[in-house]
């Protein structure tokens, strides 16, 4: 179980129109030490954001009244909320769906059904990244890049394909299915790329790929 003092307890906003999923995910995240507020659609979630500011938002895509796309668009247009990391949950797992979700403003795109541990890992990774960016800004750094990679990094054709899928938010298991190889093979490719680039995790690898037009 995740140790979390009350003073350091992170607050999450969970948005989904499926009460069973809300119950399961909320219980799991709270067990891991997070404080979780819930909403049944984008409109309800905007009302929550008027009263409180979560550290991260986990949002379904297809919802009544206001779907995830419309909700995220409003969040990103508001200077009070545009910094909040957003994780999309969706039953739609095609590449074009992932691309649309990320282009809309989500930071991570996960496909249902998902493993709870993977969700927690994505949440923790996103929160750490947000914390690093805030610390970076507080130091008064201007346009200094937050990700530095040796200029002569060369990826193999297979690694390039893998990193493109990573940048779309796909899990190693999903990439393995797409490329018809074992999950261990994908894990090996990701590990090799982290070694080549000197980056620390998949989130940084995805950002590097996108910023350098490799994705």
C-alpha positions as semicolon CSV with decimal commas, in nm:
position;residue;x (nm);y (nm);z (nm)
1;X;0,000;0,000;0,000
2;X;0,118;0,348;-0,084
3;X;0,226;0,549;0,220
4;X;0,076;0,895;0,210
5;X;0,057;1,147;0,492
6;X;-0,249;1,370;0,497
7;X;-0,034;1,673;0,424
8;X;0,098;1,516;0,107
9;X;-0,221;1,344;-0,004
10;X;-0,283;1,401;-0,374
11;X;-0,635;1,477;-0,490
12;X;-0,775;1,317;-0,806
13;X;-1,090;1,397;-1,001
14;X;-1,242;1,080;-1,151
15;X;-1,506;1,130;-1,424
16;X;-1,709;0,843;-1,571
17;X;-2,077;0,769;-1,635
18;X;-2,036;0,404;-1,529
19;X;-2,110;0,385;-1,153
20;X;-1,949;0,040;-1,126
21;X;-1,621;0,164;-1,275
22;X;-1,635;0,475;-1,055
23;X;-1,676;0,256;-0,746
24;X;-1,397;0,014;-0,835
25;X;-1,141;0,273;-0,946
26;X;-1,222;0,509;-0,657
27;X;-1,178;0,231;-0,402
28;X;-0,851;0,120;-0,559
29;X;-0,704;0,471;-0,575
30;X;-0,813;0,555;-0,222
31;X;-0,656;0,231;-0,102
32;X;-0,333;0,354;-0,259
33;X;-0,349;0,678;-0,059
34;X;-0,521;0,923;-0,294
35;X;-0,819;1,145;-0,220
36;X;-1,075;1,095;-0,498
37;X;-1,363;1,322;-0,603
38;X;-1,604;1,185;-0,864
39;X;-1,833;1,319;-1,137
40;X;-2,069;1,147;-1,381
41;X;-1,994;1,362;-1,688
42;X;-1,798;1,664;-1,807
43;X;-2,058;1,917;-1,697
44;X;-2,060;1,784;-1,341
45;X;-1,681;1,783;-1,345
46;X;-1,666;2,152;-1,442
47;X;-1,886;2,229;-1,140
48;X;-1,636;2,041;-0,922
49;X;-1,347;2,239;-1,071
50;X;-1,522;2,564;-0,976
51;X;-1,490;2,462;-0,611
52;X;-1,164;2,267;-0,594
53;X;-0,846;2,208;-0,792
54;X;-0,730;1,845;-0,816
55;X;-0,371;1,739;-0,875
56;X;-0,482;1,520;-1,166
57;X;-0,795;1,436;-1,370
58;X;-0,894;1,085;-1,486
59;X;-1,166;1,116;-1,746
60;X;-1,381;0,884;-1,956
61;X;-1,425;0,986;-2,321
62;X;-1,781;0,884;-2,410
63;X;-2,026;1,039;-2,160
64;X;-2,373;1,196;-2,173
65;X;-2,435;1,576;-2,158
66;X;-2,066;1,662;-2,204
67;X;-1,811;1,409;-2,331
68;X;-1,443;1,393;-2,246
69;X;-1,328;1,585;-2,553
70;X;-1,549;1,886;-2,480
71;X;-1,455;1,876;-2,112
72;X;-1,080;1,862;-2,172
73;X;-1,105;2,144;-2,425
74;X;-1,258;2,369;-2,159
75;X;-1,002;2,263;-1,898
76;X;-0,715;2,348;-2,133
77;X;-0,867;2,688;-2,220
78;X;-0,890;2,791;-1,854
79;X;-0,564;2,934;-1,713
80;X;-0,660;2,812;-1,365
81;X;-0,682;2,448;-1,477
82;X;-0,477;2,415;-1,797
83;X;-0,174;2,281;-1,608
84;X;-0,357;1,981;-1,456
85;X;-0,242;1,641;-1,592
86;X;-0,528;1,455;-1,763
87;X;-0,558;1,080;-1,822
88;X;-0,819;0,961;-2,071
89;X;-0,995;0,627;-2,019
90;X;-1,171;0,490;-2,325
91;X;-1,309;0,169;-2,470
92;X;-1,196;0,295;-2,812
93;X;-0,843;0,177;-2,874
94;X;-0,774;0,248;-3,241
95;X;-0,472;0,463;-3,327
96;X;-0,691;0,748;-3,453
97;X;-0,881;0,748;-3,123
98;X;-0,557;0,775;-2,924
99;X;-0,426;1,050;-3,149
100;X;-0,752;1,246;-3,115
101;X;-0,744;1,209;-2,738
102;X;-0,384;1,327;-2,706
103;X;-0,436;1,609;-2,956
104;X;-0,742;1,723;-2,762
105;X;-0,522;1,782;-2,459
106;X;-0,494;1,457;-2,264
107;X;-0,148;1,363;-2,137
108;X;-0,212;0,989;-2,119
109;X;-0,460;0,765;-2,308
110;X;-0,550;0,427;-2,158
111;X;-0,784;0,173;-2,314
112;X;-1,052;-0,014;-2,116
113;X;-1,031;-0,273;-1,978
114;X;-0,708;-0,194;-1,798
115;X;-0,507;-0,332;-1,509
116;X;-0,553;-0,126;-1,189
117;X;-0,178;-0,138;-1,122
118;X;-0,111;0,011;-1,465
119;X;-0,354;0,294;-1,393
120;X;-0,181;0,367;-1,063
121;X;0,159;0,363;-1,235
122;X;0,038;0,612;-1,498
123;X;-0,111;0,836;-1,228
124;X;0,210;0,833;-1,024
125;X;0,424;0,899;-1,331
126;X;0,207;1,193;-1,440
127;X;0,206;1,345;-1,092
128;X;0,584;1,319;-1,067
129;X;0,625;1,484;-1,405
130;X;0,388;1,765;-1,308
131;X;0,581;1,814;-0,985
132;X;0,911;1,837;-1,173
133;X;0,768;2,096;-1,413
134;X;0,632;2,306;-1,125
135;X;0,967;2,292;-0,946
136;X;1,140;2,389;-1,270
137;X;0,912;2,690;-1,314
138;X;0,956;2,793;-0,952
139;X;1,330;2,810;-1,002
140;X;1,269;3,088;-1,251
141;X;1,409;2,897;-1,547
142;X;1,290;3,045;-1,872
143;X;1,295;2,838;-2,191
144;X;1,550;2,580;-2,083
145;X;1,450;2,235;-2,207
146;X;1,330;1,998;-1,936
147;X;1,439;1,692;-2,133
148;X;1,796;1,666;-2,254
149;X;1,907;1,379;-2,476
150;X;2,240;1,327;-2,659
151;X;2,209;1,474;-3,009
152;X;2,349;1,163;-3,178
153;X;2,091;0,914;-3,048
154;X;1,992;0,672;-3,324
155;X;1,698;0,437;-3,299
156;X;1,660;0,116;-3,495
157;X;1,354;0,092;-3,723
158;X;1,183;-0,135;-3,470
159;X;1,263;0,098;-3,179
160;X;1,122;0,387;-3,380
161;X;0,794;0,200;-3,428
162;X;0,781;0,111;-3,058
163;X;0,844;0,469;-2,943
164;X;0,569;0,592;-3,174
165;X;0,326;0,361;-2,996
166;X;0,462;0,467;-2,656
167;X;0,399;0,831;-2,753
168;X;0,036;0,741;-2,823
169;X;-0,006;0,616;-2,468
170;X;-0,011;0,245;-2,549
171;X;0,094;-0,007;-2,286
172;X;0,371;-0,260;-2,356
173;X;0,111;-0,537;-2,378
174;X;-0,084;-0,347;-2,642
175;X;0,230;-0,269;-2,843
176;X;0,326;-0,635;-2,832
177;X;-0,013;-0,733;-2,971
178;X;0,015;-0,469;-3,244
179;X;0,362;-0,583;-3,354
180;X;0,288;-0,953;-3,292
181;X;0,582;-1,006;-3,059
182;X;0,612;-1,089;-2,690
183;X;0,562;-0,828;-2,418
184;X;0,914;-0,905;-2,295
185;X;1,051;-0,805;-2,638
186;X;0,876;-0,467;-2,614
187;X;1,005;-0,420;-2,259
188;X;1,354;-0,487;-2,389
189;X;1,317;-0,227;-2,667
190;X;1,186;0,034;-2,420
191;X;1,472;-0,042;-2,181
192;X;1,727;-0,008;-2,464
193;X;1,581;0,329;-2,566
194;X;1,587;0,455;-2,208
195;X;1,953;0,353;-2,194
196;X;2,037;0,526;-2,523
197;X;1,857;0,849;-2,434
198;X;1,939;0,863;-2,065
199;X;1,571;0,923;-1,988
200;X;1,407;0,785;-1,675
201;X;1,066;0,652;-1,776
202;X;0,810;0,598;-2,052
203;X;0,652;0,941;-1,997
204;X;0,981;1,120;-2,066
205;X;1,044;0,890;-2,361
206;X;0,704;0,977;-2,509
207;X;0,760;1,352;-2,461
208;X;1,104;1,330;-2,621
209;X;0,962;1,141;-2,920
210;X;0,684;1,395;-2,970
211;X;0,907;1,703;-2,922
212;X;1,161;1,566;-3,168
213;X;0,898;1,464;-3,423
214;X;0,974;1,095;-3,393
215;X;0,611;1,016;-3,307
